[in-house]
Amino acid sequence: MLPLIEELIGPAVSHVFGTMLNMKADMVQLDGGAPGQIQVSGSIGFTGTVNFVIYLTFTEPFARAITCRLLGLQDYEIEGQEMIHDAIGEMTNMVAGYVKTRLCDKGQPCAMTVPTVVRGREMTVSGGSNSECRFIHFKCKENDVTIQVILASKGK
């Protein structure tokens, strides 16, 4: 199932970034991020015939830029972290919604959780020993976007 989810992530990110931000997002190989940078991550869980979580992770400056583009604001108009969290939550929701629709179209019905947004430095997420994890990386101009997919093992 993980290969199918991975196959859907690329078009989902390309579609959402192109439509909502008018930005091209290209899948790339990991070239290492900037250690110690503040990251903002949105996550959504899926339950159904397959159970998994998708995390979209951005640097804080890119999360601010996304917020400005989505809301039609200048950076100085952003009032606190809540606006950024709402924007990243919405981007996560749109990418996850694209994946959900395509999974359902392929006979894999599922439901999604509401988005959760966290921020911090050098964050890591693990699904435990009974899960599979994949990272998919994108470049959007000079900005990095990391998608992490954690798939629960069968029977969980």
N, C-alpha and C positions, 0 to 999 in steps of 0.2 A: 504493500500500500504506500510506503514512503516514496518510491519512485513516481507514483501518480501525483502525490501531493507536490513533490519537487517540480514536476513537469508543469503544474498549474501556477506555481509561484511566479515564475518569470513573466508570463503574460499578465498576471494580476498586477504586479508592480508596474510594468510598462504601461498598462492601461490606466491605472489610477494616477500615476505621476504625470502621464501625458495629458489626461483629461482634466484633472483637478489643478495641476500646477503648471501645465504647459512646459514640462521638463522631461527630457529623455533620461531614462534609467537603464544603464547597460549592465548586464551580468558580467562580473569579473572574477578572477582568482584573487584570493586573499593576499594582500601585500603588506599586512601589518598595519594596525591603527596607531594612533598617537596615545601612548600610555598616560594614564592619569587624567584624561579629559573627562569632563562630566558628560554622561550619556543620558538620553531620555528614551525609554522603551515602552512601547504599547504591546499588550498581549491580549489574545482572545483564545478561549478554549473551544474545542469541538467535541461533541458527544454524538454517538449514533453507531453505525456499523463500524466506525473507526473512531478512536479517541486520540486527540492530539492537541497541542498548543502551538500557536504561531506567535513569535516575538519579532517586532520590528524595532530596530535600534538605530538611533541617530545621535550625532554629536549635538550638544546643546546649541551651538551657533546655527547648525542646519535645522534643528527643530524650531528655532526662532524664525528662520527664513521661511520655512514651510508655513508657520502660523501667519506670517505677514502675507504670503501669497494667497492662502485660503481665505483670509478675512479682509484682504484688500487694505492692509495697514502698513504704516512705516514702522520700523523697529522701535522707535521711541514711543509709539502709541501702545505697545504691549504693556498691559497692566498686570504684572505678577505672573507667577507660574501657572495659575489656573487656565489662562488663555492658551498657553503652550500645551498643557496637558489635554485640554479639550481638542485642540487641533491634531495632536498625535493620536489621541483616542479615535478621532474620526478617520484619520488616514488608515489606521489599523483596521477599523471596522470596514472600510471600503475594500481593502485588499482581502480581508477575510471573507467578506460577502461575495466577492468574485470567486474565490476558491470554493466556498460553500455551494454556490449555484452550479459550478462545473462538476463538483462531486455528486450533487443530486442528479444532474443530467446524466451522469455515468452510472446511476443506480446505487449510489452510496449515500443514502439520506442521512442528514446530521442536523444538529442544532448548535447554535453558537452562544457563548456566554457574552455578557457585556464587556466592553474593553476595560482594561486596567492599565494605568500608566504609572511607571516608577522612574526614578532618576537617581543617579549616583555615579561614583567613579569605579572603573574597572569591575563592573558587575558581571557575574557569571550565574547561569541557571543550569541546573541539572535535573534530569527526569528520574534519576535513580538507575539501579542496575538492570531493571526489567524494561527499560525503554530504549528507543533508538533516537539519535539526535543528528541533525544535519544543519550545516550553516550554508547559506546562499548569500553571496555578496554582490552588491551593485554599486556602480559609480554614477553619480548624478552631478554632472559638471565635476568640480573638484571634491565633492562631498561623498562620503561613504555611507552606505545603508547596509545593515546586516539583518538578514532574516534567519531566525533560528526556528527549526521545527522539531518538536519533541513528540514522538509517537509512543503511546503506551503499548506495551506488549499485549498480545491476545490473552484474553482471560482476566485482564485488569479492568 
